[in-house]
Amino acid sequence: MTSLRRRVTQAAVLAVALGSLSAAPAQAAPSSEGASSLAGAYLAARTADVEKDVAAAAGFYRDALEIDPDNLYLLERAVVLSAAAGDLEESIGFAERLQGTSPDNHVARLITAAEHIRSGRHDEAIESLDRARGGVLANLVGGLLTAWATYGTGEVEKALEDLANLEGETWYEPFKLLHGGYIALTAGRTSEALDALEAALEEDANAVRITEAYARALAIAGRGEEAEAALEDFLSRFPDNALAIAALRSVRSGQVAGTVTTPAQGAAEALAGVGAAVGQEGGTEVAYLYLRLALHLDSEIAGGLAALSLGNLLDANNQGEAAIEAFEAIPPDAPFRALAQLRSALALDRMDRTDEAEAAFQAAIAADPGDIQSYISYGNMLRGRERFADAAEVYAEAIARVPEPGPADWSLFYFRGIAYERTKEWEKAEADFRKALELSPDQPLVLNYLGYSWVDMGINLEEAMEMIRKAVDLRPNDGYIVDSLGWAHYRLGDFEEAVKELERAVSLRPEDPVINDHLGDAYWQVGRALEAQFQWRHARDFGAEGDELALVLRKINEGRLVEPETSEAEAEAEAKGEGDAEMRSPVTLYTVKPGDSLWTISADLLESGDAFERIFDANKDKLSDPNVIQPGMQLVIPGEI
């Protein structure tokens, strides 16, 4: 449910996470036989746990359990993580084993009950859920699944009564009302369903599943115009929601049915709704468990929403391959298929599989040419890969599909403006930045970019400074925008004011290399040479790269401010192959390895161990003794390697 994340507190997530397992030792105690291999499997499992790689963790816990089959902790983790990773068959077997030693274990009982509902054994599901013990979320999920199992036995009245009487947190209410409405509608009690769903909508008007269910119930009751109005109202606030769009299309066609018609679908809906909400609150493992169980019960639940939620959660936890697998499992004709293709493309891009990402973006656009977000994401990928001309073309395609741009479309012109600026097409870039501000005058990113560009070019200075100051007022805690204001003062020769603003920018973004470099330059200009050196070294150590790094290293080695432009004399000397060799040679960073000494590094890189003093002199800020260096240190190597 979309906005339940505001209702489910982190404390509740922690409660269910803790309540799902019985008391267990902090670590597995290896048996005397096979202790070494058990310890290895256990440590690997714990590492995967920390990295939130549930598939790997599940495999390692199963390996450890095979070596030490009586270890309750390992069995519990194998149950939970096998289910969370989607290995439901194995998890069901482990759950049956766990119930033999821990009969009231919530997760074991929940997994068993879900399988009973899936196979139509509703009485057994009720018995299993009745014995489960867990926290606040576990009680909600157990109550919802029990109601659906009870409905499966034919006791509709009891199912509705039990659901209405389910006690717990205040945020239980929209779930209770939604599922009460589903059960009543499935049982043909349309008027009762409408009452429950209307009450649910009052609880949470931004939940698409509630809105969709209410609209479908209205249509089934012959109130088609009201159904359309409910969905149109929702879409006025969330215009791109695929599920609401599909429901509206269905209502208008006159071919409307309830979205949940069986106990298995109802249980899947309950698990998917709670799982998605918990995932947004940080309860990763619990969310994986609920969403996987939902998909096990009904793989097409909510038009692919459950699989989309699972994929998003996996991607957010750096499990790109598993995320793409979840996205691709959404059926081609499901409402969320196009969005899943877009999310797959984004995941591929984050994994640096650029060619595959590009193909996926193009497929997403082909599947839904009207989805502007697909163009924006594709253009942003190209821009991030410094393919600025290609990015500009993609943004232009999107703009062409927006006949009358409105305030929400400012980012299209802003992004295309950046692409034009980077390809040195300034007139086009400036026009796009101005258009973005025309559409949305208070966008700090645009104000900052355009204002700083003017300052850098020495034009429109008064208007430029007003823009940058306005951007800072709008985002006073954005270190990058504050840096722009400070650097603008620097470029205009107001060095004291530059220092003031750049010090504030560094306090907001202390590890940004560019901001530290800017502050170093400003310190130099006001005569604070030692502090300038300190900031330049920070810029180096915080990851300055490319030409920026080369310039920073020159400042450090020469002990003075060095401008990026090469003088005519230097250019002429370089063209003739003359001039000071060390000044012309690149300055390089070297990471110290175990066994290194300054002598061996010098012998390898400067062709003579005797030259070690040059390395020592270049690194006196971090070395006090040439005989003491540590593995992992980054040393400046003067001269050519």
Protein Blocks (a to p, Z undefined) as FASTA:
>chain_A
ZZlmmmmcfklmmmmmmmmpccddfbdcddfehklmmmmmmmmmmmmmmnopaklmmmmm
mmmmmmmmmlmklmmmmmmmmmmnopamlmmmmmmmmmmmmmmlmklmmmmmmmmmmnop
aklmmmmmmmpccdfklmmmmmmmmmmmmmmnopamlmmmmmmmpgcdfklmmmmmmmmm
mmmmmnopamlmmmmmmmmmmmommbmklmmmmmmmmmmnopamlmmmmmmmmmmmmmml
mklmmmmmmmmnopacdfbfbfklmmmmmmmmmmmmmmmnopamlmmmmmmmmmmmomkg
ghhmmmmmmmmmmmmnopaklmmmmmmmpcfkbmklmmmmmmmmmmmmmnopaklmmmmm
mmmmmmmmmlmklmmmmmmmmmmnopaklmmmmmmmmmmmmmbacfklmmmmmmmmmmmm
mnopaklmmmmmmmmmmmmmmlfklmmmmmmmmmmnopaklmmmmmmmmmmmmmmmlmkl
mmmmmmmmmmnopamlmmmmmmmmmmmmmmbmklmmmmmmmmmmnopaklmmmmmmmmmm
nopahjllmmmmmmmmnopacdfbdcfklmmmmmnopajfklmpccddddddehiafklm
mmmmnopaklmmmmmmmmmmmpcbfkbccehiacddedjZZ
